[in-house]
Every structure is written in C-alpha cells, then in structure tokens.
Amino acid sequence: MKPRWCASYKHVTVRPIEEDDIEKLRLWRNDQEIKRFLSPIPEITKEMQQDWYHSYLKDPNIITYAIDERSELNRMVGTVSLYDFEGVIARAGKIIIGDPAARGKNMGFWGESLALYIGYQKMGISQFRAEVHEKNISSQKMHQKLGFHCVGKHKFDVFGFEDDFILNKDFFEKIHDFLPEVRLFEL
C-alpha cells in the first residue's frame, strides 16, 4: 500500500517508495550480505521486482518507506516497512540500509523511528512487534535503542533463532525527546 504520510527529522526523511526506487531496492535485496538475515527468497529479476511493486501497491497489509539521507549523500539509502496490521498492533522491520556509504550512521535507527512515529501518530497503532535474528547484532542494538523489549524467541527459517520484540506507543514517546521536532506531512 502506498502511504499517505511521510516524516522528516534533521537529515533523514521517510517517504513512500516509488517505481524509480525499485531497481536499487532489487540490487540491495539480492546482496548476499544483506539478505542473510531476511526471509529466504531466490534471486530477484527485474521482472519479478516490477511484479512485486505492482502487487505491493494493492496490498493493504504492508507499507514500505524509502529512507532518504538529506545532508551528506542526498539520496535513498535504505528502506523500512510497517506490516501485518491487526487493529492497533502491527509489525515493524524489514530494514535494509543498502547504501554502503550510509552504514554505521544510524540511518536504520532514524528511518525506523520516523516510520514508527507515523504509525503511532497517524495510523492509530498502539504497539509494534519486531523479529530480529539473534546474530544480527547491529539490528538487535538498534531495536533496543528504539525501546523494543524482547519477549520471546522462535526458530528462523534458515538458521538459528529470531528474538521477538514489542514496543508500546507510550514508552516510545517517553524515551525519545526528539519526537516533537519530527515533521509529519501528507503527500
């Protein structure tokens, strides 16, 4: 589903992915280093990516945002998704920071923070859940910094386990004092 809402804070903006973004996303999703912690899928062709994008636009159960860095790189550096909407509960994740120049600069944290804020403020979500592979240390640390709490564990499709996290709106808003400075805007 193409979202109506966008958000920006300092040098980061989350916005809907556009058709012009999908080739870059396809290349990132095919990168072996990136895909090792994502659900396993075969190599994605250009045709498969086009088909995915057109199906995505019709799917009311997922929103994927482009994460744009707007000071140094001034381009899309990754993506983050909100999905599996069940009333006031949804999932957050599927984060990819595909641009090597953006890695190690907290772009995942800022991108997911902005997406969560949109979910809490504009979509009526009161709790987000996330699944993070136990060996994905940077994502584990990022989710803890966001305020997620581990509530369990389950077997991952390919290897090892994923930790199950939850984050409630009130706690998220309590621990992040920058939120009043976030600019929410509609397309």
N, C-alpha and C positions, 0 to 999 in steps of 0.2 A: 504494500500500500504506500502510496506517495504521501508523506506527511505534509501537513499544513504549516506546522510550526518549526522555526529554526531558533538557534540560540548562539550568542557570541559572548566571549569574555576575553578581554585583553587581546592576545594574539591567536585565539582559536575560535573557529566557527563550526557548528554542525548544521548541515543543510541536507536536503534530500539528494540522494544520488541521482544523477542524470544519465541519459543514454551515452553521452560523451565520456562518462567516467568508467563505463563497464569494461573497456579493454584493459585499462590499468588494473582494475579490480581482478579481472581474469588472470592477468600475469602474476599478481600477488598471490591469488588463491592457488595457483599451480606451483608456487615456490615451495620446495621440499621443506625448508626450514620453517616456514610459516605454517604449512598445513599439518605438521606432525601433531599438533595439539587440537586440531579441528576434526570434526566428523569426517571419516574417510570417504572420499569420492574419487572417481577416475580423473585423469587429465581433462581439463575443460577446453573445448574447442571454441572458436569464435561463434559458431552457430549455436552451440549449447548455451553460451553466455547470453546471446540475443534471446533465445527461448526463455531462459531463466528470467531475464529482465522483464519481458512482457508478461510472464506469469506472476512475477513479483508485484507488478503494478496492480494486479487484480486480487491479490491475496490480502484480506483484511487482518491477518494474524501476524504480520511482520512489518516493521518499519526499519529501513536501513538508512543511516545517515553517513554522508561523507564527512570526514574530519579534515578541515582546511587549516593550515598554518598560515597566518596572515602578516608575519613581520619579516622573518629571515628568508623562508622558502617561497612563500606566497603561492601555495598550491595544495591540492588534495594530497594528504599524507597517509590516510587510513580510512577505516570505516568502523562503525559500531551499530548494533541492532537492538531494538526492543521487539519482543515477540512473545508468542504463546499467551495472549491476553485472555484472562479468565476473570471477568468482573474487575475488581480493584487490585488484582495480582497479575504480574507479568514477569517475564524473564528479560534480563539484560546481558549483553555479551556479544559473542561472535566478533570480537575486536581484532582488527588487523591494522598494524602500523607497518605498511608495506614499503614506504619510502625509507631507504636506509639512512638518509640524511636526517630523518626525524626521530629515529630511535634513540632512546636514552634521554629524551627531552620532555618526558611526562605527557606526551601527546595522547596516549591511551587514557590516562587519568582525566585530563581536561575534556577529551571527547566524550568519555562515558559520563563524567559529571554533568555535562551540558545535556546529554540525552536523558539521563535520569531526571534532571530538573524539569525538562519538558514533560516527561511522563507524570511526574508528581503534580506539576502546576497546571498543565493544560489537558491532561488525559484522565485525570481522576484516579491515578494509580496510588495505592497506599503502601504497597510492598513489592519490591523487586526480588527476584531469585536469580542466582547465577551458578554456573557449574564451571569449575576451574581445575584443570589437570594438576595433580599433586606435584608433578615435576616442572610445571610452568611457574617457576619461582617469581619472575617479574610480574606475571598476572596475579599470582597469589598476593604479593605485597601490594599491588595496586588496589585490589579489591578490599583488602584490609584498610588501606588508607582512605578509600571511599566510605568506609564504615560498615561494610558487609561483615556478618558473623557466620562462622562455619557451624552448620547444624547437622552435618552428616557426611556420608561418603558413599559412592557407588562405583561399580566397575565401569571402566571406559571401554568403548567398542573395540579398540585395537590393543592397548596395553595399559597396565596399571589401573589407577583409580582417579576419579574426579571428586573434589570436595564440593559439597552443596552449601551455598551461602544464601543468606537473606539480608535484606536491608529495608527497614521501615522508614517512611517519609519523615516522621518527627525526628528520628535520630539523625538522618542525613542532613536535615535542615539545621539541627542543633550544632553539629560539629563542623559545618562549613560556613564560616563567616563571610566568604566572598559572594555567596548566592545573591544578596540584594543588588550586587553590581552586574549580575548577568542580564544581558539584554535579550528578551524573548521577542520574536517578531514573526508575523504571519506572512506567508507568500502571497 
